[in-house]
Amino acid sequence: MAVLALAGTATITDLAARHDVSRKFVYQQANKASAALAEVFASSAPDNEVLFDLPVTKTWLRQLTLGFTLIGHGSYRGVVELMRDLLGVRIIDGQYPQ
């Protein structure tokens, strides 16, 4: 009932009548479900906490460049700029740093 109330697929009045409860009760259940969802999906880690370490190799950089280009539909020029500005990696003529 709470899921239907949150989804908006049925009116609160219809849900109350269908389950033989008051509209107030439906609202209470919907609020409890909403609070539970918010708690489950709330991040417990601070925004600046390191989530994981990633070993960066030349192969990984090539895969990232290809992914940005093919999956992200980025231009090669944009990918080169992104790699330079965010990762400090300079790609010159398709060559990665030694």
Buried (B, 14 or more C-beta within 10 A) or exposed (E): BBEBBBEEEBEBEBBBEEEEBEBEBBBEBBEEBEEEEEEEEEEEEEEEEEEEEEEEEEEEBEEBBEEBBEEEEBEEEEBBEBBEEEEEBEBEEEEBEE
